[in-house]
Amino acid sequence: MKNIEIDLTSLENKEAFDKFFSENISGMGEISVHIKNISIAPEWAKAAVNELKAMSDVHVVTELDIETMKRSDFWYELPEELIAQTPAEPRNSSRLMCVDRESGIISHDCFYNLCSHLKKGDLLVMNDSRVLPARLYGEKEGTGSFIEFLLLEQKGDKVWEILVRPGKKAKPGTKFSFGNGRLKAEILETVEGGNRIAKFECEGNFFTALEDVGQMPLPPYITKKLEDKERYQTVYSHELGSAAAPTAGLHFTKEMIEELHQKGINTAFVTLHVGLGTFRPVKEDDVKVHKMHSEHYQLPKETAELINKTKAEGGRVIAVGTTSCRTLESVASFNNGEIKEAEGYTDIFIYPGYKFKVLDGLITNFHLPESTLIMLVSAFMGYDNTMNAYKTAVEEKYRFFSFGDAMLIL
């Protein structure tokens, strides 16, 4: 197959493109065309590229220029009815889109058949963080007026950084009550960005009280009430501390994990406490300017040993979710590509152009347009493959976001 490269910034107009086409592509049989600078090309050039993509004997790969890629390059149209409002029942009955990261070839299956796509010796790395019931509804002491807290990060013994709504009621020294006094709080200070630092009081264990009165911090696009709190937890969640679920893991059942083990597919765990910053929208049009919030991670010794053993024996390391991916790639980035026991904070932002150091595969859900998560997926399996997979998912009416369907990228 002949390979041709076109830099769209070197062509002045449609006539120049047509001339290049007739001299280098037309009548050449099967051909691969590598397109550069699609993100900053004029509309006529983008339309011309779409015409090329429609030709059966022309294989088109568009490359995002890392220096000029824009947030809008990661936009796609999503009908609102495809946003999943409730979890699949049972967990593993969700659909599974399988994508070859090299060729972009797509196939369709169900998540309960995941084992058939994996091989003996593969290793699935899962995030065992457990979601805090971090949303609290209460009242201001003295007036009884409504207040909403969202716990973000623990700063000390019963001391938390929080989001407050409405903020004007939460001045330093103000006290609030939750669950008929089961949990009480006083605002200590206002910090950068408008968040507050609050000191909580309760009888007995704080986290027990939080389980009693707190609500799951479901994303704003989920408007239906969650009947069972455990459906926003993975079956292997263990380490309490996340403000949002590592949703790729929601599809697994305990029986599936046992089936994986029986077939010689191993599992290992990392912990990354998911902060709301992971889902903070990218507001800057220049993707590279966006800053991730820092999140705490831990990679245990036994997991590091399993990863290194898997690699040495020719197995594949497959991250279950973008949080597991970011943990593995953070540790490797901090240690010159080496995986070893580690704990700390990471604000790693993975977007096209990033060179993966650990991952051989990824299980993930379908993410919001223009989000850091779709950018991570694009970095792993290529921009064209990603946008085509999302286009296919919309056409095939997959369910999107936290309670939606899954994608396996190998």
Buried (B, 14 or more C-beta within 10 A) or exposed (E): EEEBEBEBBEBEEEEEBEEBBEEBBEEEEEBEBBBBBBBBBBEBBBEBBEEBBEEEEBBBBBBBBEEBBBBEBBEBEBEEEBBBBEBBEEBBBBBBBBBEBEEBEBEEBBBBEBBEBBEEBBBBBBBBBBBBBBBBEBBBBEEEEEBBBBBBBBBEEBBBBBBBEEEEBBEEEBBBBBBEEBBBBBBBEBEEEEBBBBBBBBEEEBBEBBEBBBBBBBBEBBEEEBEEEEBBBBBBBEBBBBBBBBBBBBBBBEEBBEBBEEEEBBBBBBBBBBBBBBBBEBEEEEBEEBEBBBBBBBBBEEBBBBBBEBBEEEBBBBBBBBBBBBBBBBBBBBEEEEBBEBEEEBEBBBBBBBEBBBBBBBBBBBBBBBBBBBBBBBBBBBBBBBBBBBEBBBEEEBBBBBBBBBBBBB
